[in-house]
């Protein structure tokens, strides 16, 4: 585990949380909060980095098998996804459908995390809408063991990403405004380069990890990448959103991950605080359930005509989400993860 990166997960999950709070109050309908979707780019790039960090050598050296890798990934994402999907289905999560058959199609797509492949918001945002990103992660996880022999090279990765970037920039420029989100934000195929960026980032991390970097230099580098990230963040208002959905943030997010993965400065020491690390550990639960809490509060506020200032309501919603995330992580996610691994591993042995 790299504690600093674990802690960063909850900070970027908070950015996604803030981006969704615009439904509660117009104060959140500003660039500062709504640009929080960059948290998704962070998670995709981080996913590539962490998967390569944990599995690249194991898969290449045959210490771990493809099946073992895929079982671990299924056990990680599916239990909580299925639970939140069922909750969404029961309480009427966002879904637009024409009849029962159409509802079943939407539900099946969401069940198997195929919803982001459909270029229509009534599919990719159906039921528990944050789960669309899991469909992207699922594609990443499926591809990684198959292409890792090719990706285990900076040269191959750089050439691949350069070609992807040229194709993406051309495609983004030609895409109609109303189709941008479907083709460039939620589409697993067009988000795959984000994952490749993370894998390439690991190659750089591996090559510089043993270099001597003093505490003061590490601190300056950490401050520098934070400043760079926020320069990109605040200047983003002048950049078309289609680019910001992905490649615009490759550089600042990658540098944040790389520098903090080295853990050489004062800010890294702060991020290694146990409370923040726990926050990072529960970030998956936080990400999947936070919109439930926000929308449930909104419905209750409308029904009972609550007029509570956002400076009170948002912190309360946040605290409830944190509490439920802790319960989910320790009493559902971890036990379910072990159970799924045990069941699928037994089937492997039997077969």
C-alpha positions as CSV (number, residue, x, y, z in Angstrom):
1,X,0.0,0.0,0.0
2,X,1.1,3.5,-0.8
3,X,-0.5,5.5,2.0
4,X,-0.4,8.9,0.3
5,X,-2.2,7.6,-2.8
6,X,-4.8,5.9,-0.6
7,X,-5.4,9.2,1.2
8,X,-5.7,11.1,-2.1
9,X,-8.6,8.9,-3.0
10,X,-10.9,10.4,-0.4
11,X,-9.9,13.9,-1.4
12,X,-10.7,13.4,-5.0
13,X,-13.9,11.5,-4.0
14,X,-14.8,14.7,-2.1
15,X,-14.4,16.7,-5.4
16,X,-17.0,14.4,-7.0
17,X,-19.2,14.8,-4.0
18,X,-19.0,18.6,-4.4
19,X,-19.7,18.4,-8.1
20,X,-23.0,16.7,-7.3
21,X,-24.1,19.1,-4.6
22,X,-25.4,21.6,-7.2
23,X,-28.7,19.8,-6.9
24,X,-28.9,21.1,-3.3
25,X,-28.0,24.7,-3.7
26,X,-27.0,27.1,-6.5
27,X,-23.8,27.9,-4.5
28,X,-22.4,24.7,-5.9
29,X,-23.3,25.5,-9.5
30,X,-19.9,27.1,-10.1
31,X,-16.7,26.1,-11.8
32,X,-14.9,25.4,-8.5
33,X,-17.4,22.7,-7.5
34,X,-18.6,21.4,-10.9
35,X,-15.1,20.8,-12.2
36,X,-14.9,18.1,-9.5
37,X,-15.5,15.5,-12.2
38,X,-11.7,15.6,-12.6
39,X,-11.9,13.1,-9.7
40,X,-13.0,10.5,-12.2
41,X,-9.9,11.1,-14.3
42,X,-7.8,10.8,-11.2
43,X,-9.4,7.4,-10.3
44,X,-8.9,6.0,-13.8
45,X,-5.2,7.0,-14.0
46,X,-4.6,5.9,-10.4
47,X,-6.2,2.6,-11.3
48,X,-3.7,2.0,-14.1
49,X,-0.8,2.9,-11.8
50,X,-1.9,0.8,-8.8
51,X,-2.8,-2.2,-11.0
52,X,0.6,-2.1,-12.6
53,X,2.3,-1.5,-9.3
54,X,0.6,-4.6,-7.7
55,X,0.3,-7.0,-10.6
56,X,2.7,-6.2,-13.5
57,X,5.7,-8.2,-12.3
58,X,3.4,-11.0,-10.9
59,X,1.7,-11.5,-14.2
60,X,4.8,-11.3,-16.3
61,X,6.7,-13.7,-14.0
62,X,3.7,-16.1,-13.8
63,X,3.6,-15.6,-10.0
64,X,-0.1,-14.8,-10.5
65,X,-2.5,-16.0,-13.1
66,X,-5.0,-14.1,-15.2
67,X,-7.8,-15.9,-13.5
68,X,-6.5,-14.9,-10.0
69,X,-6.3,-11.3,-11.2
70,X,-9.8,-11.3,-12.6
71,X,-11.2,-13.0,-9.5
72,X,-9.6,-10.4,-7.3
73,X,-11.1,-7.6,-9.4
74,X,-14.6,-9.1,-9.5
75,X,-14.5,-9.5,-5.7
76,X,-13.5,-5.9,-5.4
77,X,-16.1,-4.2,-7.5
78,X,-19.1,-6.4,-7.8
79,X,-20.5,-7.0,-4.3
80,X,-21.0,-3.3,-3.4
81,X,-22.1,-2.5,-7.0
82,X,-24.8,-5.2,-6.9
83,X,-26.0,-4.0,-3.4
84,X,-26.3,-0.4,-4.5
85,X,-28.0,-1.4,-7.8
86,X,-30.6,-3.3,-5.8
87,X,-31.1,-0.4,-3.5
88,X,-31.5,1.9,-6.5
89,X,-34.0,-0.5,-8.1
90,X,-36.0,-0.6,-4.9
91,X,-36.1,3.1,-4.1
92,X,-36.6,4.2,-7.8
93,X,-33.1,5.3,-8.8
94,X,-32.8,7.4,-11.9
95,X,-34.0,5.2,-14.9
96,X,-36.1,6.1,-17.9
97,X,-37.9,3.2,-19.7
98,X,-40.9,2.6,-21.9
99,X,-42.2,-0.7,-20.6
100,X,-41.2,-3.7,-18.4
101,X,-39.1,-5.2,-21.1
102,X,-37.2,-2.0,-21.5
103,X,-36.7,-1.8,-17.7
104,X,-35.2,-5.3,-17.8
105,X,-32.8,-4.2,-20.5
106,X,-31.7,-1.3,-18.5
107,X,-31.3,-3.4,-15.3
108,X,-29.4,-6.1,-17.1
109,X,-27.0,-3.6,-18.6
110,X,-26.4,-2.0,-15.2
111,X,-26.0,-5.4,-13.5
112,X,-23.2,-6.5,-15.8
113,X,-21.7,-2.9,-15.9
114,X,-22.4,-2.6,-19.6
115,X,-24.4,0.6,-19.3
116,X,-21.6,3.0,-20.3
117,X,-21.3,1.3,-23.7
118,X,-24.8,2.6,-24.6
119,X,-24.5,6.3,-25.8
120,X,-27.6,7.4,-24.1
121,X,-28.0,9.0,-20.7
122,X,-31.1,6.9,-19.9
123,X,-28.6,3.9,-20.0
124,X,-25.3,5.1,-18.7
125,X,-26.8,7.1,-15.8
126,X,-29.5,4.6,-15.0
127,X,-30.2,3.3,-11.4
128,X,-27.1,4.3,-9.4
129,X,-25.5,6.6,-11.9
130,X,-21.9,6.7,-10.4
131,X,-21.6,3.0,-11.3
132,X,-21.0,3.9,-15.0
133,X,-17.4,4.4,-14.1
134,X,-17.2,0.8,-12.9
135,X,-18.1,-0.3,-16.4
136,X,-14.9,1.5,-17.5
137,X,-12.9,-0.1,-14.8
138,X,-14.2,-3.5,-15.8
139,X,-12.9,-3.1,-19.3
140,X,-9.5,-1.9,-17.9
141,X,-9.3,-5.0,-15.7
142,X,-10.3,-7.3,-18.5
143,X,-7.7,-5.9,-20.8
144,X,-4.7,-5.6,-18.5
145,X,-3.5,-9.2,-18.2
146,X,-4.0,-9.7,-21.9
147,X,-1.9,-6.7,-23.0
148,X,0.6,-6.4,-20.2
149,X,3.4,-8.0,-22.2
150,X,3.0,-5.2,-24.8
151,X,2.5,-2.5,-22.2
152,X,5.6,-3.5,-20.3
153,X,7.6,-1.0,-22.3
154,X,7.8,2.8,-22.1
155,X,8.3,3.0,-25.8
156,X,5.2,0.9,-26.7
157,X,3.1,2.8,-24.2
158,X,4.3,6.2,-25.4
159,X,3.6,5.4,-29.0
160,X,0.2,3.9,-28.1
161,X,-0.7,7.0,-26.1
162,X,0.5,9.4,-28.8
163,X,-1.7,7.7,-31.4
164,X,-4.6,7.6,-29.0
165,X,-4.2,11.3,-28.3
166,X,-4.2,12.2,-32.0
167,X,-7.3,10.1,-32.6
168,X,-9.0,11.5,-29.5
169,X,-8.3,15.2,-30.3
170,X,-9.6,14.7,-33.8
171,X,-12.7,12.9,-32.6
172,X,-13.4,15.3,-29.8
173,X,-13.2,18.2,-32.3
174,X,-15.7,16.6,-34.6
175,X,-18.2,15.4,-31.9
176,X,-21.4,17.2,-31.6
177,X,-22.0,19.0,-28.3
178,X,-24.9,16.8,-27.3
179,X,-22.9,13.6,-27.8
180,X,-19.7,14.7,-25.9
181,X,-20.6,13.1,-22.6
182,X,-21.7,9.8,-24.2
183,X,-18.6,9.4,-26.4
184,X,-15.8,11.0,-24.4
185,X,-16.8,11.0,-20.7
186,X,-18.5,7.7,-20.0
187,X,-17.4,5.5,-22.9
188,X,-15.1,2.8,-21.6
189,X,-13.2,2.5,-24.9
190,X,-12.3,6.3,-25.0
191,X,-11.4,6.2,-21.3
192,X,-9.0,3.3,-21.7
193,X,-6.1,5.7,-22.5
194,X,-6.6,7.2,-19.1
195,X,-5.8,3.8,-17.7
196,X,-2.8,3.4,-20.0
197,X,-1.5,6.8,-18.7
198,X,-1.5,5.2,-15.2
199,X,0.4,2.2,-16.4
200,X,3.0,4.4,-18.1
201,X,3.2,6.4,-14.9
202,X,4.2,3.3,-13.1
203,X,7.1,2.7,-15.5
204,X,8.4,6.2,-14.6
205,X,7.8,5.6,-10.9
206,X,9.8,2.3,-11.1
207,X,12.7,4.0,-12.8
208,X,13.0,6.9,-10.3
209,X,11.9,5.3,-7.1
210,X,15.4,4.5,-5.9
211,X,16.8,8.0,-6.7
212,X,17.8,10.0,-3.7
213,X,15.4,12.9,-3.1
214,X,15.9,15.0,0.1
215,X,13.0,15.8,2.4
216,X,13.1,19.5,1.4
217,X,13.3,18.7,-2.3
218,X,10.4,16.3,-1.9
219,X,8.4,18.9,-0.1
220,X,9.0,21.5,-2.8
221,X,8.0,19.0,-5.5
222,X,4.8,18.2,-3.7
223,X,3.9,21.9,-3.3
224,X,4.8,22.4,-7.0
225,X,2.5,19.7,-8.3
226,X,-0.3,20.9,-6.2
227,X,0.1,24.4,-7.6
228,X,0.3,23.0,-11.1
229,X,-2.9,21.0,-10.6
230,X,-4.8,24.0,-9.4
231,X,-3.4,26.1,-12.3
232,X,-4.9,23.6,-14.7
233,X,-8.1,23.4,-12.6
234,X,-8.9,27.1,-12.5
235,X,-7.8,27.7,-16.1
236,X,-10.1,24.9,-17.3
237,X,-13.0,27.2,-17.5
238,X,-11.5,28.5,-20.8
239,X,-11.0,25.0,-22.2
240,X,-13.9,23.2,-24.0
241,X,-15.3,20.6,-21.7
242,X,-14.8,17.7,-24.2
243,X,-11.0,18.0,-23.6
244,X,-11.4,18.4,-19.9
245,X,-13.3,15.2,-19.6
246,X,-10.0,13.3,-20.3
247,X,-6.7,14.3,-21.9
248,X,-6.6,17.8,-20.5
249,X,-5.9,16.5,-17.0
250,X,-3.5,13.8,-17.9
251,X,-0.4,15.8,-17.0
252,X,-1.4,17.5,-13.7
253,X,-3.1,14.4,-12.3
254,X,-0.2,12.1,-13.4
255,X,2.4,14.4,-11.7
256,X,0.3,14.5,-8.5
257,X,0.2,10.7,-8.4
258,X,3.9,10.3,-9.3
259,X,5.3,12.8,-6.8
260,X,3.1,11.6,-3.9
261,X,3.8,8.0,-4.7
262,X,7.4,8.7,-3.9
263,X,6.4,9.9,-0.4
264,X,9.4,12.1,0.1
265,X,8.0,15.4,1.5
266,X,6.1,17.0,4.3
267,X,2.7,16.9,2.6
268,X,3.2,13.1,2.1
269,X,3.7,12.8,5.8
270,X,0.4,14.6,6.4
271,X,-1.4,12.4,4.0
272,X,0.0,9.3,5.8
273,X,-2.3,10.2,8.7
274,X,-4.3,7.1,9.7
275,X,-7.6,9.0,9.5
276,X,-7.0,10.1,5.9
277,X,-5.8,6.6,5.0
278,X,-9.0,5.1,6.4
279,X,-10.9,7.8,4.4
280,X,-9.1,6.5,1.3
281,X,-10.0,2.9,2.1
282,X,-13.7,3.7,2.3
283,X,-13.7,6.0,-0.8
284,X,-15.2,3.3,-3.0
285,X,-18.2,3.0,-0.7
286,X,-18.3,6.8,-0.4
287,X,-18.3,7.2,-4.2
288,X,-21.1,4.6,-4.8
289,X,-23.5,5.8,-2.1
290,X,-23.0,9.5,-1.8
291,X,-25.5,10.4,-4.6
292,X,-28.1,8.2,-2.8
293,X,-27.8,10.3,0.3
294,X,-27.9,13.6,-1.6
295,X,-31.0,12.7,-3.6
296,X,-32.8,11.2,-0.6
297,X,-32.2,14.4,1.3
298,X,-33.4,16.4,-1.6
299,X,-36.6,14.4,-1.9
300,X,-37.3,14.7,1.9
301,X,-36.5,18.4,1.8
302,X,-39.1,18.8,-1.0
303,X,-41.7,16.6,0.7
304,X,-41.4,18.2,4.1
305,X,-40.6,21.7,2.9
306,X,-37.3,21.9,4.7
307,X,-35.5,25.2,4.3
308,X,-32.1,24.4,5.7
309,X,-29.0,26.4,4.7
310,X,-26.5,24.4,2.7
311,X,-23.8,25.2,5.3
312,X,-25.7,22.9,7.6
313,X,-27.3,20.4,5.2
314,X,-24.2,19.6,3.2
315,X,-21.9,18.8,6.2
316,X,-24.7,16.6,7.7
317,X,-25.1,14.8,4.4
318,X,-21.3,14.4,4.2
319,X,-21.1,13.0,7.8
320,X,-24.0,10.5,7.1
321,X,-22.2,9.4,3.9
322,X,-18.9,8.9,5.8
323,X,-20.7,6.9,8.6
324,X,-22.5,4.7,6.1
325,X,-19.3,4.2,4.1
326,X,-17.4,3.0,7.2
327,X,-20.2,0.5,7.9
328,X,-20.2,-0.6,4.3
329,X,-16.5,-1.0,4.2
330,X,-16.0,-3.0,7.4
331,X,-19.2,-5.0,7.6
332,X,-20.1,-5.6,3.9
333,X,-17.2,-4.8,1.5
334,X,-14.4,-6.7,3.2
335,X,-16.5,-9.8,4.2
336,X,-18.1,-9.9,0.7
337,X,-14.7,-9.6,-0.9
338,X,-13.3,-12.5,1.1
339,X,-16.5,-14.6,0.4
340,X,-16.4,-14.0,-3.4
341,X,-12.7,-14.8,-3.6
342,X,-13.3,-18.0,-1.6
343,X,-16.2,-19.1,-3.7
344,X,-14.6,-18.4,-7.1
345,X,-11.3,-19.9,-5.9
346,X,-13.0,-23.1,-4.9
347,X,-14.6,-23.3,-8.3
348,X,-11.2,-22.9,-9.9
349,X,-9.8,-25.8,-7.8
350,X,-12.8,-28.0,-8.6
351,X,-12.5,-27.3,-12.3
